[in-house]
Amino acid sequence: MKHVSILVPNSPCILSSVIGAFKVFNTVNSTLKRQNKEPFFKIQLVGLSNETSLYEGLFIVRPEALISEVHQTDLIVIPAFSGDIESCLQLNQAYIPWIKEMFNRGAEIASLCTGAFLLASTGLLNGRSCSTHWMAADAFRQAFPDVKLQHEKIIIDEMGIYSSGGAYSFLNLMIYLVEKFCGREMAVYCSKMLEIEIERKSQSPFAIFIGQKDHEDESIKKAQLFMENNVNNKISVDQLSEMFAISRRNFERRFKKATSNTPVEYLQRVKIEAAKKSLESSRENINEVMYSVGYSDSKAFRTIFKKITGLSPVNYRNKYNREMTGIM
């Protein structure tokens, strides 16, 4: 029997990631019970205190055990945090030495969505890859530069350290773990029972580019706004650097430091975000959308669009445009 410790953070967390992880593993046990077989998982909620209040007291979670009572486990599940991440990490510092100790004793670890911040705080992710919610990507990179963030991925398996993309994509990681521990047949069965799409690999189609503006470089903020307000024009890095009287090399350095994107990456993302909105809501054809965001080369537009969203412009429209899907 595999012992699973689902953490109950001592701060605001996404309750669904606690319940969802429990539900998937419990579905395996319930299925085996109907087959007159022994359960595969011993699932335990583990906390820092005997009771955790969530959503301003609407929900109370009572862990079965405190970390001081758990001396051996096979899998630690770190749920997603809500609210201010820095405050959440401060409230949950006591988990860090325990997680490291359990890992050194052979435990595997799975972080769900923004739970990756707590996992990265242990240092166990240094030099490794992980994923998290696409919206938290910039903050994660700034906080943990030694971790190889691949926020476009839904599941990352780093030899016993797992991470998932944002929000409910953690369910895909749970099904992945069921397959790894219990086999393909059980994973397919659970995915059907719980109606979780199996083998979904990318969260790129869901990402909304907002643009990192939580910095103090006013010239770079003005450059960002100029890009965002002129998506239909062709803009070069030389043009931007001249506009703000900054050498190109210095402009690129400052832009990357402030936004976590190069100027070219930022401009591409701004243009593709505008194209996505047109594809979601208008009846313009692909070429009309392409021209409206300043592209004239259809091959380049399609290549960049797919690189950023994981879908071709046509497939993106078919997926998200209500009129095109026929849903009324």
N, C-alpha and C positions, 0 to 999 in steps of 0.2 A: 504494500500500500504506500502510495506517495503522499507525504505530508505537505499540504499547501498552507502557507501563512499569508492571508490577505490582510494587509495593514489597514488600520483605521487611523488616519492622521489626526493629530491633536490640534486641528485647525480646519477651516472650511475646505471640504473636498467635494468632488463630484460623486454623490451618493450612488448614482447609477453605475459607476465603474466598480464600486464595491459589490453591489448587488449583482451586476452583470457577470463579473468574474465568478462569484459564488454560484450563480444560476447555471452557467455553462458546465462547470465541473460537477455540480450536483446532478445535472442532466445525465452525465455519463454514469454516475452512481445509480441513479434511478433506472436507467436502461439495463444496467447489469443486474440489478435486483430483480427486474421482471424476467430476466433470463436465468434466475436462480444462481447468480454468480456473486462473488464477493465484490464489494465496492473497490474502486481503484484509487480513489482520492480520500484522504482524511482532510477535510477543509476546516480551517480554524481562522476566526477573525482575531487579529492580534493588535493590541494597542499600547499606548503609553499611560492610559488612564482607564478606569473601569467604565466610563461613560463619556461619549462625545456627542455634543449638541450640534446639529447642522441646520442650515437654512433658517437662522434666527429662531431656533428652538422648535421648528415644525417637526423635525425628526430627531430621534435619539438612537444612537447606535451603542450597543453594549458589547464590547469585545469579550470573547471567551477566555482570553489569556492576556497577560502583560508580557512584554518582551523579556522581562527578567525570569519568566517561567518557561520560556521556550529556549531550549538548549541545542536543539537539532531540528532542522527542517529541510525539505527537499526543494521547495520552490517558494520564493517570496514574491508576492504581487504588490506593487506600489501603485495605488490608484491615482487618479488625476486630482490636482489641486484647483481650487477656485479662488478668485480674489487676488490680492497682492502676493506675488510669488516670493519675494524677499521675506515678507512677514511669515508666510507659511513655512519657509525653510528654517527660520529662527525658532519657530514653535516646535519644529520636529527634529532638531539637532540630535536629540537622544537616540533617534533611529540609526544614525550614521555608523557609530562603532558596532552596533548590533548587526547591521546588514553586512558590514565588512567581516565580522567574525563568522557569521553564518556562511558567507561566501567562501571563506578560507576553510571551512569545515565541509565544503562540498555542495552547498545550496546553489541553485540557479536563481536568477532574478529576472522579473518581468516588470518593466515600467509601462504605465498606461498614460498616453497623452502627456500632460505636463508633469506627471510623476517622474519624468526623465530628469527634471531639475534636482530632485532629491537623490536619485541614482547617481547623477553626475557629481553631486556634492561629496560622494564617498571617494572619488578619485578612481573608481573601478572602470570608468569609461574613458580615461585618458588614453589616447592613441587608438581608441575603438570608434566604431560608427554607432549612431543611434538616430531615432526619429522622435518627433514630438509634434504638437499641433502646429500647423503652418503659421498661425497667427503669432506664435511665441518664438518663431525661428530666430529673429534678429536679437531678441533679448537673450536667448540661449547661447548664441554664438558669442555675444559680448561677455557673458558670464563664464563660459567654459570654452575658451579658444583651443584647448588641447583635445577637444572631442570633435570627431568628424561627423558633423550633423548632416543627415540626408533627409530633410524634412519632407521631400516629395514621396518618400516611401511609407507604406502603411505598416509593414513588418520588417524588422531587422533582427537577425539572429547572429549574435557574436559569440558563438561557442559557449552557450550557457547564460549569456546576458541578452535579454530580449527587450525590444521597445516597440511601441506602436505609434501610429500617427494620431491625429486629433479626434476628440469627441468619441462618437460611437464606433469608430474604426478599431477601438480596442477589442471589439468582439471578434474581428478577424484574427487578431493575435491569439485570442482564447481558442478559436477553432484550430489554428495552426498548432498550438500546444497540445490540444487533444489528439491531433493526428500524430504528432511526434511521440507522445507517450502511449497512445492507445490504438494507433493504426488508422489507416485511411477510411475504412468502413465506418468506424465509430464517428470520425470527424464529419463524414458526409451525412450520416444519420442526424447528428446534432445540428448541423447547418440547416437541414430540412425541417427538423422539429422546431427550431428557434427562428427559422426563416432569416438566416444570416447568409449573405452572399459569400460563397467560398472562393478563395484565391483572388480576392481583390487586392491589387498590388500597389496602386498609386493614389495619393490624395491630391495630386496636382489639379484634377478637374474641379475640385472644391475650393481651391485657394483663391482668395480675393487679395489683390495687391493693394496695399494701403500706402506704403512708403514710410520709411522710418524718419520721423521728424523730431524725435525726442533727443535733440542735440542742441548745442549752443553756437554752431557755425552759421551765422545769419546769411552769409553769401551763398552757402550751399543750400539753405532753405529756399532762398529766392530762385536759385537754379532749378530746384525741384518743382517749385510752383510754376516756373516758366515752362518746363517740360509738360507738366500736367495740363496747363492751359493752352498748349499749342500742339496737341497730339496729331492734328491734321497736317502739320508742316514737317519738312525734313530739317532736322537739327543735328549739327555736328558738335563734337567735343571742342574743336577749335573755336567754333562760334560761341559756345558757352564760356570758355575760358577768357576769350577776348571781351565778352559782354561784361564780365565781372572783374576784369583787369587782373587776372591771375594766370601765371604761366600754366601751360597745359599739364606739365608734369605735376606741379603743385596742386592744381585743380583736381586731377585724378586721385592724387593721394588723399587730399582732404575729403573728397566726395566718398571715397571708399571707407575712410575712417568714420565718417558721420552716418552713412546710410547702410553700410555692409554690402553695398553693390557698387560696381564700377558705373560710371556715367552711361556707358553703352547698355549695360544690363538694365539699369534703372529706366532708361528711355524705352527699351524694348518692352519691359514689363508694363509701363504706363500705356503704351500703344496697344499692347495685346489686351490689357484690361478694358480699354475703351472698345476694342473690337468685340470682346466677349459680351459686353452690354448690348451692343448693336445686334449681335447674333441671337441674343436671348429675347429681344423685344421687337425687332424690326423685320420687315419683309425684304430688305435690301439683299441683293445677291452677294456672293462671296467677294467678287471683284469690287463691287461698290463699297463694301465694308473695308476692304483692303485700302482703297484709295482714300477713304474718309479718315484713316489713321496714318496717312503719310507714306504708305508703301506703294511702289509701282511694279515691283518684281514679285509675281505671284508665287514662284518657287520659294523665294526667301521668306515671304510672309507665311506660307504654309509650314515651312521648316521651323521657323521661330515659334509659331503658334503651337505646334505640336510639342516642341521642346519644353515650353512653359506649362501647357495645360495637360499634356499627355494624350490629347485628342486632336484629330484634324478639325479644321473649321466646320466642315460639313457634319462630322459626327458630333461636334459640340452643339451646333444648332439643333440637330435632331434630338439631342438629349435634353436641352434646356428651353427651347422655344415652344411655348404652349400651343401656338397655332400649328406649328409643324408636327407636334406629337399628337394633335387631334384631341387633346384633353380640354374639355370645356366646363 
